[in-house]
Amino acid sequence: MFLWCTKMCNKFSERKTNSHIEGLDLSNFDSSLASVAPVTDSIDYRIFVGTWNVGGRTPNNELNLDDFLQVESSSDIYVVGFQEIVPLNAGNVLVEDNEPAARWLALINTTLNRKNYDSLHSPGDSTHPSPNTKASKDSKSNFFQKPNLKVLSKNFRVDSSLVKTCNCCFDSVTVLPERHRPRRIHDNPFQTRYTSSMEELCSIVPELPAVPGLNEYNLISSKQMVGLFLSVWARKELVPYIGHVRVSTMGTGIMGYLGNKGCISISMTLHKTSLCFVCSHLASGQKEGDELRRNADVSDILKGMQFPKICKKSEKKAPEKIIDHDRVLWFGDLNYRVSLPYEEARLLLEDNDWDTLLEKDQLILERDSGRVFSGWKEGRVMFAPTYKYTQNSDMYAGETAKSKKKRRTPAWCDRILWHGQGIKQLHYARGESRFSDHRPVCAVFSVDVEVKRKIGTKYRKGHSCTGSRLSESMPQRTVFMSTEF
């Protein structure tokens, strides 16, 4: 026993005088652990994407976008793209008409924020009269006053000086003390900025919420290029974590560069993840070989579209090309057709044999061959062709066209694709509005976003503002897990 104790004491003495251990100070271990660089975690956000070729028609005050925008599903971010908001004639190509874009912007704002507004001001509550009572009475006449896109977007948009800046060093899930908040917006951090012309705007759109700070969704960015119009909206809670917002456009139309065809792209970061939304209208035509022109448009856009430099951090700069982003969502009237004669396609449609039709879908064929969108994914198409319908009817144009030249083989022109990891499609369907000769198409994605948090922060992975509500309210007939062709 004595010998064992002697050996243990000697070993302890040797360890105490060991030069490698002597400098190890564990007294501040806890504080050192707390100062360790933040680790990466993730949040799953719901992103809605909608695309609609509206055939040059301007919306009226009776058009309801609830079905198109799936407002009952309550996504965290709404990305809405239109094609042909104006007729694609020479006059509109050379001189841009922004009145239709203003009306679409106002309708989207009304649709996304109506529920929140109604919950605060119920019709029977006399203590909170609607600020738009007078405007509502004259809605039909006032809606057709000419709105101003610049004024509307200014009033719906969050402070652009904040979302457009580099916020790399302010990215933490933890709630910071007020004096250290990364974003400072005067008075109310989520307050929509209203101008003296707000009364006029309310008369144009009767249901427009007119109380500063009321909007649940704020406009992050919007852009028009001739007939293309793209807008991005986000829950006000997300605004402090959005930065690097940049917009780029590219025309691929007449003479190869005019804007009757082409795309608008909006780039931004959400926490540590870069997102890119691409709304495009590609070359038209159903002749053999026209799909190659569409392929060329996609190639030109991917190679030529450039976002301006904005990030001041040298170690990680904001992406300058579409494909460089962590997550990309591409949508629009891609114009890919079905390579079948009209008569044969119509027989398959009468039998609802969409699978056989899809075997001749040009986008699927071209993508599978590697000639376009190589590495991109699309959810399984489980809806009828979206083009071309007779105006204000459920009949395809060929069923009523007297001339064979005016016939169009029904096709899935309107599509939504994605690129990058961390994207899962939850919903892919078309709407049934008869407003245009195209049917609108929408999708909902669960998008994984990287965030930084300090060790010890209590945080549950997979959080989303709306994740719990999506599965409850999504129509089951159109919900399916992501399946790619």
C-alpha positions in Angstrom: 0.0 0.0 0.0 2.8 2.3 0.9 4.6 1.6 -2.4 1.4 2.3 -4.4 0.9 5.7 -2.6 4.5 6.6 -3.3 4.2 5.9 -7.0 1.0 7.9 -7.3 2.6 10.9 -5.6 5.6 10.7 -7.9 3.3 10.6 -11.0 1.3 13.6 -9.7 4.5 15.5 -9.1 5.8 14.7 -12.6 2.5 15.8 -14.2 2.5 19.0 -12.2 5.9 20.0 -13.4 5.3 18.9 -17.0 6.0 21.9 -19.3 3.2 21.0 -21.7 0.6 21.0 -19.0 2.0 23.8 -16.9 0.8 26.5 -19.2 -2.8 25.1 -19.4 -5.1 27.4 -17.5 -8.6 26.1 -17.1 -9.8 28.8 -14.8 -11.4 30.7 -17.7 -12.7 27.7 -19.6 -16.4 28.7 -19.5 -15.7 32.2 -20.6 -13.4 31.0 -23.4 -16.1 28.6 -24.6 -18.6 31.4 -24.7 -16.3 33.5 -26.9 -15.8 30.8 -29.5 -16.8 31.9 -33.1 -20.5 31.3 -33.9 -21.4 28.0 -35.3 -23.7 27.4 -38.3 -27.3 26.3 -37.9 -30.2 26.4 -40.3 -33.9 27.4 -40.6 -36.4 26.1 -43.0 -38.4 29.0 -44.6 -41.4 28.7 -46.9 -41.0 30.5 -50.2 -44.0 30.9 -52.5 -43.3 31.3 -56.3 -45.9 32.3 -58.7 -45.8 33.0 -62.5 -48.4 34.2 -64.9 -48.5 35.4 -68.5 -51.5 37.7 -68.4 -51.6 38.3 -72.2 -51.3 42.1 -72.1 -54.4 42.6 -70.0 -54.6 45.2 -67.2 -56.3 43.9 -64.0 -59.6 45.4 -62.9 -60.9 45.8 -59.4 -62.8 42.6 -59.4 -59.8 40.3 -60.0 -59.2 38.1 -57.0 -55.6 36.9 -56.5 -56.3 34.8 -53.3 -56.3 31.5 -55.2 -53.2 32.4 -57.2 -51.2 33.5 -54.2 -52.3 30.7 -51.9 -52.7 33.3 -49.1 -54.3 30.7 -46.8 -51.0 28.8 -46.8 -49.0 31.9 -45.5 -45.5 31.6 -46.8 -42.6 33.5 -45.3 -41.5 35.0 -48.7 -43.6 35.6 -51.8 -42.0 35.9 -55.2 -44.4 36.9 -57.9 -43.5 37.2 -61.6 -45.7 38.2 -64.6 -45.1 38.2 -68.3 -46.9 40.3 -70.9 -48.3 42.8 -68.4 -48.5 45.1 -71.5 -49.0 44.1 -75.2 -45.6 43.3 -76.7 -45.9 45.8 -79.5 -43.2 48.2 -80.8 -44.5 51.2 -78.8 -44.3 49.4 -75.5 -40.9 47.9 -76.2 -39.5 51.4 -76.9 -41.5 53.4 -74.3 -42.2 51.4 -71.1 -45.8 51.7 -69.7 -45.7 51.2 -65.9 -49.4 51.7 -65.2 -50.2 48.0 -65.4 -47.3 47.1 -63.1 -48.5 49.6 -60.5 -52.0 48.0 -60.5 -50.5 44.5 -60.2 -48.3 45.7 -57.3 -51.3 47.2 -55.5 -53.3 44.0 -56.0 -50.5 41.8 -54.5 -50.1 44.1 -51.5 -53.9 44.1 -50.9 -54.1 40.3 -51.2 -51.1 39.6 -48.9 -52.1 42.1 -46.2 -55.9 42.0 -46.3 -56.2 39.3 -43.7 -54.1 41.1 -41.1 -55.9 44.4 -41.8 -59.4 42.8 -41.4 -58.4 41.2 -38.1 -57.6 44.6 -36.6 -60.6 46.4 -38.1 -63.7 44.2 -38.2 -66.7 45.6 -40.1 -68.8 45.8 -37.0 -66.2 47.6 -34.9 -67.4 51.2 -34.9 -64.5 52.4 -32.8 -62.1 51.6 -35.6 -63.7 52.8 -38.8 -62.0 51.8 -42.0 -59.7 54.6 -43.3 -60.9 53.6 -46.8 -64.6 54.0 -46.4 -65.0 56.8 -48.8 -62.7 55.2 -51.3 -64.6 51.9 -51.1 -67.8 53.6 -52.2 -66.1 54.9 -55.3 -64.0 51.9 -56.0 -65.2 51.1 -59.5 -64.6 54.6 -60.8 -61.4 55.4 -58.9 -59.7 52.2 -59.7 -59.1 53.3 -63.3 -57.3 56.5 -62.2 -53.8 56.2 -63.5 -51.5 55.0 -60.6 -47.8 55.8 -60.4 -45.5 52.7 -60.0 -42.7 54.7 -58.4 -45.0 56.2 -55.7 -46.6 52.8 -55.0 -43.4 50.9 -54.7 -41.9 53.6 -52.5 -44.8 53.2 -50.1 -44.9 49.4 -50.0 -41.1 48.9 -49.9 -39.0 48.7 -46.8 -36.2 51.2 -46.4 -34.1 50.4 -49.5 -30.9 51.8 -48.0 -31.0 49.0 -45.4 -31.9 45.9 -47.5 -29.4 46.9 -50.3 -26.4 47.2 -48.0 -23.9 44.5 -46.9 -25.0 43.0 -43.5 -22.5 40.1 -43.3 -21.3 41.0 -39.9 -24.8 41.3 -38.5 -26.1 37.8 -38.8 -27.2 36.2 -35.6 -30.3 34.4 -34.6 -30.0 35.7 -31.1 -32.0 38.8 -30.2 -29.5 41.7 -29.7 -29.9 44.6 -27.3 -31.5 47.6 -28.9 -28.3 49.6 -29.1 -26.6 46.7 -31.0 -29.3 46.0 -33.5 -27.9 45.5 -37.0 -30.6 47.5 -38.7 -32.0 50.8 -37.5 -35.1 52.2 -39.1 -36.3 55.4 -37.7 -39.4 55.2 -35.4 -40.7 51.8 -36.4 -38.3 49.2 -37.8 -41.0 47.6 -40.0 -42.9 50.8 -40.8 -44.0 51.3 -44.4 -43.1 54.8 -45.5 -46.2 56.7 -46.6 -46.2 59.9 -48.7 -48.7 62.7 -49.0 -50.2 60.9 -52.0 -51.4 57.9 -49.9 -55.0 59.1 -50.0 -54.9 59.0 -53.7 -53.5 55.5 -53.6 -56.2 54.3 -51.3 -58.8 55.6 -53.8 -57.2 53.6 -56.5 -57.1 50.4 -54.5 -60.0 50.6 -51.9 -58.8 47.8 -49.6 -55.2 49.1 -49.3 -54.2 49.1 -45.7 -53.5 52.8 -44.8 -52.1 52.5 -41.3 -48.3 52.8 -41.1 -46.7 49.6 -39.7 -49.8 47.5 -40.3 -48.6 45.4 -43.3 -47.6 41.9 -42.4 -45.7 41.6 -45.7 -43.3 44.3 -47.0 -42.1 44.8 -50.5 -38.4 43.9 -50.7 -37.8 44.8 -54.3 -39.7 45.1 -57.6 -38.7 45.6 -61.2 -40.4 46.0 -64.6 -38.8 45.4 -68.1 -41.4 46.0 -70.8 -43.9 43.2 -70.2 -41.9 41.4 -67.5 -42.6 42.3 -63.9 -41.1 40.7 -60.8 -41.7 41.5 -57.1 -40.4 40.0 -53.9 -42.3 40.3 -50.5 -41.3 39.1 -47.1 -42.7 38.9 -43.6 -41.7 42.0 -41.6 -40.0 39.8 -39.1 -37.5 38.7 -41.7 -36.6 42.2 -42.9 -33.6 42.7 -40.5 -32.0 39.6 -41.8 -32.3 40.5 -45.5 -29.4 42.2 -47.3 -27.4 42.6 -50.5 -30.6 43.2 -52.5 -29.7 43.7 -56.2 -31.6 43.7 -59.4 -30.4 42.8 -62.9 -32.3 42.7 -66.3 -31.4 41.3 -69.6 -33.3 41.5 -72.9 -33.1 38.7 -75.5 -35.9 39.8 -77.8 -35.9 41.8 -81.0 -32.3 42.1 -82.4 -31.2 39.9 -79.6 -31.3 42.5 -76.8 -34.6 44.3 -76.7 -36.9 43.6 -73.7 -39.9 42.0 -75.3 -38.2 38.8 -74.3 -35.6 38.2 -71.6 -35.5 38.1 -67.8 -35.5 40.0 -64.5 -33.4 38.7 -61.6 -33.5 39.7 -58.0 -30.6 38.6 -55.8 -30.5 38.9 -52.0 -29.2 37.2 -48.9 -31.3 35.8 -46.0 -29.1 35.4 -43.0 -26.0 33.6 -44.5 -27.7 32.1 -47.6 -27.8 33.8 -51.0 -31.0 33.6 -52.9 -31.7 34.4 -56.6 -35.1 34.7 -58.2 -35.3 34.7 -62.0 -38.4 35.6 -63.9 -38.1 35.0 -67.7 -40.0 35.1 -70.9 -38.2 33.0 -73.5 -38.4 32.8 -77.3 -41.9 31.8 -78.6 -42.8 29.5 -81.5 -43.9 25.9 -82.0 -42.0 25.1 -85.1 -39.4 22.4 -85.0 -36.1 23.9 -83.9 -37.7 26.8 -81.9 -36.7 25.0 -78.7 -33.1 25.6 -79.7 -33.7 29.4 -79.5 -35.1 29.0 -76.1 -32.1 27.0 -75.1 -29.9 29.8 -76.4 -31.8 32.4 -74.4 -31.2 30.4 -71.2 -27.5 30.1 -72.0 -27.2 33.8 -72.7 -28.9 34.7 -69.5 -26.7 32.4 -67.4 -23.6 33.7 -69.0 -24.4 37.4 -69.4 -26.4 38.4 -66.4 -24.3 40.2 -63.9 -25.2 41.6 -60.5 -23.4 44.7 -59.2 -20.8 44.4 -56.5 -22.0 45.4 -53.0 -20.4 43.3 -50.4 -17.4 44.9 -48.5 -16.2 41.6 -46.9 -13.1 40.3 -48.7 -13.4 36.7 -47.5 -16.9 36.1 -48.9 -18.4 38.4 -51.6 -22.0 38.4 -52.7 -22.6 36.3 -55.8 -22.4 38.1 -59.1 -23.7 35.4 -61.4 -27.0 33.5 -61.2 -25.5 30.1 -60.8 -23.1 31.3 -58.0 -26.0 31.7 -55.6 -26.7 29.1 -52.9 -30.4 28.7 -53.9 -31.9 29.7 -57.3 -35.6 29.7 -58.3 -36.2 30.2 -62.1 -39.8 30.6 -63.4 -41.8 32.2 -66.1 -43.2 31.6 -69.5 -40.4 29.4 -70.7 -42.4 28.7 -73.9 -41.3 25.1 -74.3 -44.0 23.2 -76.3 -45.2 19.7 -76.8 -43.6 18.1 -79.9 -46.8 16.5 -81.3 -49.4 17.5 -84.0 -52.4 19.3 -82.7 -54.8 16.4 -83.5 -52.7 13.8 -81.7 -52.3 16.0 -78.6 -56.0 16.8 -78.5 -56.9 13.1 -78.4 -54.5 12.5 -75.5 -56.0 15.5 -73.7 -59.5 14.1 -74.0 -58.2 11.0 -72.2 -56.4 13.1 -69.6 -53.3 11.2 -70.7 -50.8 13.8 -69.5 -48.0 11.3 -69.0 -47.8 10.5 -72.7 -48.0 14.2 -73.5 -45.1 14.9 -71.1 -43.0 12.4 -72.9 -42.9 14.9 -75.8 -42.5 18.0 -73.6 -39.6 19.9 -75.0 -38.3 21.2 -71.6 -38.1 17.7 -70.2 -36.4 16.4 -73.4 -33.9 19.2 -73.6 -33.0 19.1 -69.9 -32.6 15.3 -69.9 -30.3 15.6 -72.9 -28.2 18.1 -71.1 -28.8 20.9 -73.7 -30.4 23.2 -71.2 -30.9 23.6 -67.4 -28.3 20.9 -66.8 -28.3 20.2 -63.0 -31.6 22.0 -62.4 -34.7 20.3 -61.0 -38.4 20.5 -61.6 -41.2 19.0 -59.5 -43.5 16.4 -61.1 -46.1 18.1 -63.4 -49.5 16.9 -62.2 -51.7 19.5 -63.9 -53.1 20.1 -67.4 -51.2 22.2 -70.0 -51.4 25.9 -69.2 -51.4 27.3 -72.8 -53.2 28.3 -75.0 -56.8 29.0 -73.9 -59.6 30.8 -75.6 -60.2 34.1 -73.9 -62.5 33.8 -70.9 -63.1 30.1 -71.3 -61.9 26.7 -70.4 -61.4 25.6 -74.0 -58.0 25.4 -75.7 -57.6 27.8 -78.6 -57.5 25.1 -81.2 -61.0 23.9 -80.4 -62.5 27.2 -81.6 -60.0 28.4 -84.1 -61.4 28.5 -87.6 -57.9 28.6 -89.2 -55.3 25.9 -88.6 -52.6 28.6 -88.6 -54.1 30.0 -85.3 -54.2 26.6 -83.6 -51.7 26.0 -80.8 -50.9 22.6 -79.6 -51.6 22.7 -75.8 -48.4 22.9 -73.8 -46.9 23.5 -70.4 -45.3 26.8 -71.2 -45.4 28.1 -67.7 -42.8 26.4 -65.4 -40.9 26.7 -62.2 -37.4 25.1 -61.7 -34.7 25.3 -59.0 -31.0 24.9 -58.5 -29.0 24.3 -55.4 -29.1 22.2 -52.3 -31.5 22.6 -49.4 -34.6 23.1 -51.5 -37.6 20.8 -51.2 -40.8 21.4 -53.3 -44.0 21.0 -51.3 -46.5 22.2 -53.8 -46.7 22.6 -57.6 -50.0 23.4 -59.3 -51.8 25.7 -61.7 -54.6 28.1 -61.0 -57.9 28.2 -62.9 -58.4 31.9 -63.6 -59.8 32.7 -67.0 -58.3 36.2 -67.1 -55.6 35.2 -69.6 -54.9 32.7 -72.4 -52.4 31.2 -69.9 -53.2 29.6 -66.6 -51.1 30.8 -63.7 -48.7 28.4 -62.0 -47.4 28.4 -58.5 -45.1 26.4 -56.2 -44.2 26.4 -52.5 -40.7 25.4 -51.4 -39.2 24.6 -48.1 -35.8 26.3 -48.3 -33.0 25.6 -45.9 -31.2 28.9 -44.8 -27.9 29.0 -43.0 -27.7 31.2 -39.9 -25.0 31.9 -37.3 -25.7 31.4 -33.6 -23.4 31.5 -30.6 -22.7 28.3 -28.6 -25.3 27.9 -25.9 -28.1 29.7 -27.8 -31.4 27.9 -27.3 -32.6 27.4 -30.8 -34.7 24.7 -32.5 -33.6 23.8 -36.0 -36.2 23.8 -38.7 -38.1 26.8 -37.4 -40.3 28.8 -39.8 -42.8 31.5 -39.3 -45.4 29.5 -41.2 -44.2 25.9 -41.3 -46.9 24.6 -39.0 -49.7 26.3 -40.9 -48.6 25.2 -44.4 -49.5 21.5 -44.1 -52.8 22.2 -42.5 -54.1 24.6 -45.1 -52.5 23.2 -48.3 -55.1 21.4 -50.6 -54.3 17.7 -50.5 -55.1 17.1 -54.1 -52.1 19.1 -55.2 -49.6 18.4 -52.5 -46.8 16.0 -53.1 -43.3 15.5 -52.1 -40.6 16.6 -54.6 -40.2 14.2 -57.5 -38.0 15.1 -60.4 -38.1 14.0 -64.0 
